[in-house]
Amino acid sequence: MRITVIEHEADAPLGYFAAWLGLPCDIVRPYLGDPIPARAAGGLIVLGGEMAAWEDEAYPWLPATRDLIRRSVAEETPVLGICLGAQLMTLACGGTVERGAAGLEVGACRVTLLPVADPLLSGSGLAGTVPAAQFHRDAMTTLPEGATPLMTGERYPHQAYRLGTSAWAVQFHPEVTPEIFDRWIAASGQDQKLAAEVKAADAALVATWRPVAEAFAAVVRTSGRSPGASAAG
């Protein structure tokens, strides 16, 4: 099984997930001219980026990305949307994303698991309140119809949700390494103490989110083996 990965910019790559997933990934880089495929492979990951999920004129691949997400959700292809990817999933499937009223959420923050059984989050051992690396100004203000909220936070309530049986959206960055986060802080002019916080929390972040990446890969593998599953690609 393979995972299609939509990378929106060079400074927002797969990070830790490149090693944690344990599956081959086909990286699509539309900012370099790669076309967005009509369908994903065995699974789909849509990464983050500095653009807003509705900025189609400046980033003309966003409508095709939303179409890919919508089709993947409908066909029960495993999907994971990360930050911008989560917001694109929200828009693609009928929810609302807006400039966040509470302002920028950035640094090593805390998110809380809701009491809902889920194969990706509670199923990988998460419980209670856990650390997450955050860097976003926009917020998912209305979730798609039928979405199951999975995590919440103090600044923004919609931190993670599941749609259908095998599509997940997370507002934070489970994939980010301290080095990548440091570049984001430097490029944005934010306080370097925020990068230091994420670096100091790295061991806890790895312990929290590596099992989630592995659980998503397991969903991809299981989906590919299920009766009637279509071939990758």
C-alpha positions as CSV (number, residue, x, y, z in Angstrom):
1,M,0.0,0.0,0.0
2,R,1.1,3.6,-0.7
3,I,0.1,6.9,0.7
4,T,-0.5,10.0,-1.5
5,V,0.8,13.1,0.3
6,I,-0.1,16.6,-0.7
7,E,2.7,19.0,0.3
8,H,1.7,22.6,0.0
9,E,5.2,24.2,0.5
10,A,8.7,23.0,1.0
11,D,8.9,24.2,4.6
12,A,5.9,22.0,5.6
13,P,7.0,18.5,4.8
14,L,6.1,15.1,6.3
15,G,8.6,15.6,9.1
16,Y,8.6,12.7,11.6
17,F,5.8,11.0,9.7
18,A,8.2,10.1,6.8
19,A,9.8,7.5,9.2
20,W,6.9,6.7,11.4
21,L,4.4,5.7,8.8
22,G,6.4,2.7,7.6
23,L,4.7,2.9,4.2
24,P,5.9,4.3,0.8
25,C,4.6,7.8,0.2
26,D,4.0,9.6,-3.1
27,I,4.7,13.2,-2.5
28,V,2.7,15.6,-4.6
29,R,4.2,19.1,-4.7
30,P,1.7,21.4,-6.5
31,Y,3.7,24.5,-5.7
32,L,6.3,23.0,-8.1
33,G,3.8,22.2,-10.8
34,D,2.8,18.6,-9.8
35,P,-0.9,18.0,-10.7
36,I,-3.3,17.0,-7.9
37,P,-4.3,13.4,-8.7
38,A,-8.0,12.6,-9.3
39,R,-7.7,9.8,-6.7
40,A,-5.3,9.0,-3.9
41,A,-3.4,5.7,-3.5
42,G,-4.1,3.5,-0.5
43,G,-4.3,6.5,1.8
44,L,-4.2,10.3,1.7
45,I,-2.4,12.8,3.9
46,V,-2.9,16.5,3.3
47,L,-0.2,18.6,5.0
48,G,-0.1,22.2,6.3
49,G,0.9,25.5,4.8
50,E,0.8,29.2,5.4
51,M,-2.1,29.9,3.0
52,A,-5.7,30.0,4.0
53,A,-7.9,27.1,2.9
54,W,-10.0,29.5,0.8
55,E,-7.2,31.3,-1.0
56,D,-7.9,29.7,-4.4
57,E,-6.8,32.6,-6.6
58,A,-3.3,32.7,-5.1
59,Y,-3.0,28.9,-4.7
60,P,-4.9,27.5,-7.7
61,W,-4.4,23.8,-6.7
62,L,-6.6,24.2,-3.6
63,P,-9.9,23.4,-5.4
64,A,-8.5,20.2,-6.8
65,T,-7.2,19.3,-3.4
66,R,-10.6,19.8,-1.8
67,D,-12.1,17.7,-4.6
68,L,-9.6,14.9,-3.9
69,I,-10.4,15.0,-0.2
70,R,-14.1,14.9,-0.8
71,R,-13.8,12.0,-3.2
72,S,-11.5,10.1,-0.8
73,V,-13.9,10.6,2.1
74,A,-16.8,9.4,0.0
75,E,-14.9,6.3,-1.2
76,E,-13.7,5.5,2.4
77,T,-10.0,5.9,1.4
78,P,-8.1,6.6,4.7
79,V,-7.5,10.4,4.9
80,L,-5.5,12.5,7.4
81,G,-5.7,16.2,7.2
82,I,-3.1,18.2,9.2
83,C,-3.7,21.9,10.0
84,L,-4.4,23.4,6.6
85,G,-5.2,19.9,5.4
86,A,-7.8,19.6,8.2
87,Q,-9.3,23.0,7.2
88,L,-9.4,21.9,3.6
89,M,-11.3,18.8,4.6
90,T,-13.7,20.9,6.6
91,L,-14.5,23.1,3.6
92,A,-14.6,20.2,1.2
93,C,-17.1,18.4,3.2
94,G,-19.5,21.2,4.0
95,G,-18.1,22.8,7.2
96,T,-16.8,26.3,7.8
97,V,-13.3,27.7,8.2
98,E,-12.7,31.3,9.2
99,R,-10.0,33.6,10.5
100,G,-9.7,32.6,14.1
101,A,-11.4,35.0,16.5
102,A,-8.9,34.1,19.3
103,G,-5.9,34.9,17.2
104,L,-2.7,32.9,16.5
105,E,-2.3,29.6,18.3
106,V,1.3,28.7,18.3
107,G,3.8,26.7,20.4
108,A,3.7,23.6,22.5
109,C,0.0,23.7,23.5
110,R,-2.4,21.2,25.3
111,V,-5.3,19.5,23.6
112,T,-7.8,17.2,25.4
113,L,-9.2,13.9,24.1
114,L,-13.0,13.7,24.3
115,P,-14.6,10.6,25.7
116,V,-15.2,9.0,22.2
117,A,-13.8,5.7,21.1
118,D,-11.7,6.1,18.0
119,P,-9.3,3.8,16.2
120,L,-6.7,6.5,15.5
121,L,-6.6,8.5,18.8
122,S,-8.0,6.6,21.7
123,G,-7.2,3.4,19.9
124,S,-3.5,4.4,19.9
125,G,-3.5,4.9,23.6
126,L,-4.2,8.7,23.9
127,A,-6.2,9.8,26.9
128,G,-6.8,13.0,28.8
129,T,-4.8,16.1,28.0
130,V,-1.7,15.8,25.8
131,P,0.9,18.1,24.2
132,A,0.6,19.2,20.6
133,A,2.6,21.6,18.4
134,Q,0.4,24.4,17.0
135,F,0.8,27.1,14.4
136,H,-2.4,28.4,12.9
137,R,-4.5,31.6,12.6
138,D,-7.5,30.1,11.0
139,A,-10.1,27.9,12.7
140,M,-12.6,25.2,11.9
141,T,-15.7,27.0,13.2
142,T,-18.4,24.6,12.0
143,L,-17.6,20.9,11.4
144,P,-19.1,19.0,8.5
145,E,-22.4,17.3,9.0
146,G,-21.9,13.9,10.6
147,A,-18.4,14.7,12.0
148,T,-17.5,13.2,15.3
149,P,-15.5,15.6,17.5
150,L,-12.4,13.9,19.0
151,M,-10.3,16.6,20.7
152,T,-10.7,20.1,22.0
153,G,-8.5,22.9,23.3
154,E,-8.7,26.1,25.4
155,R,-8.2,28.6,22.6
156,Y,-10.1,26.7,19.8
157,P,-12.6,24.0,20.5
158,H,-12.4,22.0,17.3
159,Q,-8.9,20.4,17.5
160,A,-9.7,17.0,15.9
161,Y,-12.6,15.1,14.4
162,R,-13.4,12.0,12.4
163,L,-15.6,12.0,9.3
164,G,-17.2,8.7,8.3
165,T,-15.1,5.6,9.1
166,S,-11.6,6.5,8.0
167,A,-11.1,10.3,7.6
168,W,-9.5,12.4,10.3
169,A,-8.7,16.1,10.7
170,V,-6.3,17.5,13.2
171,Q,-5.8,21.2,13.7
172,F,-2.3,20.8,15.2
173,H,1.0,19.4,13.8
174,P,1.7,15.8,15.0
175,E,4.4,15.5,12.2
176,V,6.5,18.5,13.0
177,T,10.1,18.2,14.1
178,P,11.8,20.8,16.3
179,E,14.0,21.8,13.3
180,I,11.0,22.4,11.0
181,F,9.2,24.3,13.8
182,D,12.2,26.5,14.4
183,R,12.2,27.5,10.7
184,W,8.5,28.4,10.9
185,I,9.2,30.7,13.9
186,A,12.2,32.3,12.3
187,A,10.4,33.0,9.1
188,S,7.3,34.4,10.8
189,G,9.2,36.6,13.2
190,Q,7.6,35.0,16.3
191,D,9.3,34.8,19.6
192,Q,12.1,32.2,19.5
193,K,10.9,31.1,23.0
194,L,8.1,29.3,21.2
195,A,10.6,27.2,19.2
196,A,12.4,26.4,22.4
197,E,9.2,25.2,24.0
198,V,8.5,22.8,21.2
199,K,12.1,21.5,21.3
200,A,11.9,21.0,25.1
201,A,8.6,19.1,24.6
202,D,10.0,17.0,21.7
203,A,10.2,13.7,23.7
204,A,6.7,14.0,24.9
205,L,5.4,15.0,21.5
206,V,7.1,12.0,19.9
207,A,5.7,9.6,22.5
208,T,2.2,11.0,21.9
209,W,2.0,11.2,18.2
210,R,4.2,8.4,16.8
211,P,1.6,5.8,17.8
212,V,-1.1,7.9,16.0
213,A,1.0,7.9,12.8
214,E,1.5,4.1,13.1
215,A,-2.3,3.7,13.7
216,F,-3.1,5.6,10.6
217,A,-0.7,3.4,8.6
218,A,-2.4,0.4,10.1
219,V,-5.8,1.7,8.9
220,V,-4.3,2.1,5.4
221,R,-3.0,-1.4,5.4
222,T,-6.3,-2.8,6.6
223,S,-8.3,-0.8,4.1
224,G,-6.1,-2.2,1.3
225,R,-6.7,-5.8,2.4
226,S,-10.4,-5.4,2.9
227,P,-12.7,-7.4,0.6
228,G,-13.6,-5.5,-2.5
229,A,-10.9,-2.8,-2.0
230,S,-9.6,-1.3,-5.2
231,A,-6.0,-1.5,-6.2
232,A,-3.7,1.4,-5.2
233,G,-3.7,4.3,-7.7
